[in-house]
Amino acid sequence: MAERIETDVVVVGAGLAGLTAACRLTGEGRDVVVMEARDRVGGRTLNHTFADGTVVEVGGQWIGPTQRRMERLVGELGLETFPTYNTGEHLLQFGSNRARYRGTIPPINPLVIADMAQAQARFDRMATRVPVEAPWTAPHAEAWDTQTFETWIRRNAVTPKARELFRLYSAAVFAAEPGDFSLLHALFYTHSGGGVDMLAGTHGGAQQDRIVGGSQLVAMRLAEQLGDRVHRSTPVRRIEQRGDRVFVLGEAELVVARRAIVAIPPTLAARIVYDPPLPGFRDQLLQRLPAGSVIKCNVVYDTPFWREDGLTGQATRDRGPVKITFDNSPPSGTPGILLAFLEGEEARKLSRVPGDQRRAAVLSSLVDLFGARARTAVDYVELDWSAEEWTRGCYGAHFPTGAWTQYGRALREPVGRIHWAGAELATVWAGYMDGAVQSGERAAAEVLDSDREAAATRGAGAGTATGS
Ligand SMILES: Cc1cc2nc3c(=O)[nH]c(=O)nc-3n(C[C@H](O)[C@H](O)[C@H](O)COP(=O)(O)OP(=O)(O)OC[C@H]3O[C@@H](n4cnc5c(N)ncnc54)[C@H](O)[C@@H]3O)c2cc1C
């Protein structure tokens, strides 16, 4: 029989959202239990340590300007950042043409540059018109939510190469194909992060900085503060609401609380059994929020040989399987590590082939970009996030056509005593670590507000209520 534990608030999920919420609540004197399915904390952030002690992330890693919550947290937790390697020239490969360039404007046909510039300016302008708290209230919400991002790209970028650059934006930022999600979602997400250049950029953008020792340290340090309140290897299967209590059932324990915060990806929130069942509106929202597809590969070399060639290690190309790379070496620069992303369709295709074939395909892309030395890898680590039982796809969920306008209102609405958190529920930097933290803070504030309201009701009701 499951052990019964009583607490004030139970948090489901020890990713950045759940841990932030739990720390906020304990800071306000609440008793909290965090139930985490995995035997580790950090969720979509995960460090990997190679035999020589070098740490890389196989999940979320970068932070950038305007990500104030992560910046503050990193400082408070005594962690340090270092800049993503960005010295030298980037590579852009279209077909068999490989060009080197500095800055943000690649050396391609000026017509393509002009086409891309006009389309991006229009897209960024439209994005600023989407209210991040309520995208369904945007001026053309319905028109923007009934077409896919791909439809918009075809109508608004004239040249094939400019279209391809938008598709690369989709892969790099959403880990999904532009036909998978609505234009309204593309605009919302872009606005929530501050524009295309901010989301896609390295220096001055979302890929600007890394955390010394790996980003999972943030979650690990938060969990240290919570101590034995974090119950690992405790997947939640069922949540019941009865009277003024919520009963959250893990495999070996039943946690009874006044409130619950469910801080897990939408796809997994839909797999918990709720009693009473979730309202149809909420369940239908969850049915509509699939996760993106990404396999993140770190390829290790004795030295970062591309630096000797004057290259940053940042490459973009229209051919798969690897279309985006970064230099992911540690601050010391040794060993050299190339980060290669398989995203969207490429991740879907390669998730179905044996690991050694996938690794060979990744190396072959790197040889195309960086030459024969890219074949001399000494180590390799990859993670297919769609295969992860407790994530099921990354970087996060995307909204297909109709989801925002028809169901968006349900996204953050509590259901009785259940509150919702997770990077997908953020208004600023949605889908990012910073957004996860924002969502945890908001969910904790909701719980504290409901406590205050209950206390006020008790006061007005002359002591007749039994608790909140
Ligand atoms: C490859 C990759 C690269 C990324 N790159 C970046 C980046 O560079 N910068 C950035 O800001 N963001 C990046 N992200 C996104 C970022 O990592 C996430 O947005 C963020 O970590 C999500 O935090 P979360 O707490 O909302 O969710 P999660 O991290 O998913 O946490 C949810 C937790 O709930 C647990 N759980 C799930 N189901 C249950 C259940 N039924 N019972 C109990 N526990 C459960 C999970 O095990 C997990 O620990 C990346 C993500 C990936 C995968």
The ligand as an SDF file (V2000), in Angstrom:
LIG
                    3D

 53 58  0  0  0  0  0  0  0  0999 V2000
   17.8400   19.5310  -26.6390 C   0  0  0  0  0  0  0  0  0  0  0  0
   17.2570   20.7230  -25.9470 C   0  0  0  0  0  0  0  0  0  0  0  0
   17.8540   21.9520  -26.1130 C   0  0  0  0  0  0  0  0  0  0  0  0
   17.3140   23.0750  -25.4890 C   0  0  0  0  0  0  0  0  0  0  0  0
   17.9960   24.2520  -25.5650 N   0  0  0  0  0  0  0  0  0  0  0  0
   17.6280   25.2700  -24.7630 C   0  0  0  0  0  0  0  0  0  0  0  0
   18.4840   26.3820  -24.5890 C   0  0  0  0  0  0  0  0  0  0  0  0
   19.5970   26.4050  -25.1110 O   0  0  0  0  0  0  0  0  0  0  0  0
   18.0580   27.4060  -23.8010 N   0  0  0  0  0  0  0  0  0  0  0  0
   16.8590   27.3510  -23.1540 C   0  0  0  0  0  0  0  0  0  0  0  0
   16.5200   28.3130  -22.4380 O   0  0  0  0  0  0  0  0  0  0  0  0
   16.0400   26.2920  -23.2800 N   0  0  0  0  0  0  0  0  0  0  0  0
   16.4200   25.2280  -24.0340 C   0  0  0  0  0  0  0  0  0  0  0  0
   15.6560   24.1080  -24.0980 N   0  0  0  0  0  0  0  0  0  0  0  0
   14.3340   24.1120  -23.4360 C   0  0  0  0  0  0  0  0  0  0  0  0
   14.4570   24.0260  -21.9120 C   0  0  0  0  0  0  0  0  0  0  0  0
   15.3450   23.0090  -21.5630 O   0  0  0  0  0  0  0  0  0  0  0  0
   13.0750   23.7540  -21.3380 C   0  0  0  0  0  0  0  0  0  0  0  0
   12.1810   24.7580  -21.7650 O   0  0  0  0  0  0  0  0  0  0  0  0
   13.0060   23.7710  -19.8160 C   0  0  0  0  0  0  0  0  0  0  0  0
   14.0940   23.0770  -19.2400 O   0  0  0  0  0  0  0  0  0  0  0  0
   11.6740   23.1390  -19.3980 C   0  0  0  0  0  0  0  0  0  0  0  0
   11.5380   23.1170  -17.9900 O   0  0  0  0  0  0  0  0  0  0  0  0
   10.1680   22.6190  -17.3380 P   0  0  0  0  0  0  0  0  0  0  0  0
   10.3810   22.5920  -15.8880 O   0  0  0  0  0  0  0  0  0  0  0  0
    9.0420   23.4050  -17.8830 O   0  0  0  0  0  0  0  0  0  0  0  0
    9.9250   21.1450  -17.9060 O   0  0  0  0  0  0  0  0  0  0  0  0
   10.8340   19.8340  -17.7570 P   0  0  0  0  0  0  0  0  0  0  0  0
   12.2690   20.2050  -17.7500 O   0  0  0  0  0  0  0  0  0  0  0  0
   10.3560   18.9230  -18.8200 O   0  0  0  0  0  0  0  0  0  0  0  0
   10.4600   19.2540  -16.3220 O   0  0  0  0  0  0  0  0  0  0  0  0
    9.3600   18.4310  -16.1050 C   0  0  0  0  0  0  0  0  0  0  0  0
    9.7540   17.3790  -15.0730 C   0  0  0  0  0  0  0  0  0  0  0  0
    8.6060   16.5920  -14.7910 O   0  0  0  0  0  0  0  0  0  0  0  0
    8.9710   15.2310  -14.7360 C   0  0  0  0  0  0  0  0  0  0  0  0
    7.7660   14.4640  -15.0350 N   0  0  0  0  0  0  0  0  0  0  0  0
    7.1330   14.3030  -16.2200 C   0  0  0  0  0  0  0  0  0  0  0  0
    6.0150   13.5690  -16.0610 N   0  0  0  0  0  0  0  0  0  0  0  0
    5.9170   13.2880  -14.7490 C   0  0  0  0  0  0  0  0  0  0  0  0
    4.9710   12.5670  -13.9570 C   0  0  0  0  0  0  0  0  0  0  0  0
    3.8880   12.0060  -14.4760 N   0  0  0  0  0  0  0  0  0  0  0  0
    5.2020   12.4550  -12.6130 N   0  0  0  0  0  0  0  0  0  0  0  0
    6.2740   13.0490  -12.0440 C   0  0  0  0  0  0  0  0  0  0  0  0
    7.2070   13.7300  -12.7530 N   0  0  0  0  0  0  0  0  0  0  0  0
    7.0210   13.8540  -14.0810 C   0  0  0  0  0  0  0  0  0  0  0  0
   10.0790   15.0960  -15.7570 C   0  0  0  0  0  0  0  0  0  0  0  0
   10.8980   13.9790  -15.4690 O   0  0  0  0  0  0  0  0  0  0  0  0
   10.8160   16.4140  -15.5820 C   0  0  0  0  0  0  0  0  0  0  0  0
   11.8370   16.3240  -14.6330 O   0  0  0  0  0  0  0  0  0  0  0  0
   16.1400   22.9710  -24.7070 C   0  0  0  0  0  0  0  0  0  0  0  0
   15.5570   21.7150  -24.5410 C   0  0  0  0  0  0  0  0  0  0  0  0
   16.1130   20.6020  -25.1300 C   0  0  0  0  0  0  0  0  0  0  0  0
   15.5190   19.2640  -24.8710 C   0  0  0  0  0  0  0  0  0  0  0  0
  1  2  1  0
  2  3  1  0
  2 52  2  0
  3  4  2  0
  4  5  1  0
  4 50  1  0
  5  6  2  0
  6  7  1  0
  6 13  1  0
  7  8  2  0
  7  9  1  0
  9 10  1  0
 10 11  2  0
 10 12  1  0
 12 13  2  0
 13 14  1  0
 14 15  1  0
 14 50  1  0
 15 16  1  0
 16 17  1  0
 16 18  1  0
 18 19  1  0
 18 20  1  0
 20 21  1  0
 20 22  1  0
 22 23  1  0
 23 24  1  0
 24 25  2  0
 24 26  1  0
 24 27  1  0
 27 28  1  0
 28 29  2  0
 28 30  1  0
 28 31  1  0
 31 32  1  0
 32 33  1  0
 33 34  1  0
 33 48  1  0
 34 35  1  0
 35 36  1  0
 35 46  1  0
 36 37  1  0
 36 45  1  0
 37 38  2  0
 38 39  1  0
 39 40  1  0
 39 45  2  0
 40 41  1  0
 40 42  2  0
 42 43  1  0
 43 44  2  0
 44 45  1  0
 46 47  1  0
 46 48  1  0
 48 49  1  0
 50 51  2  0
 51 52  1  0
 52 53  1  0
M  END
$$$$
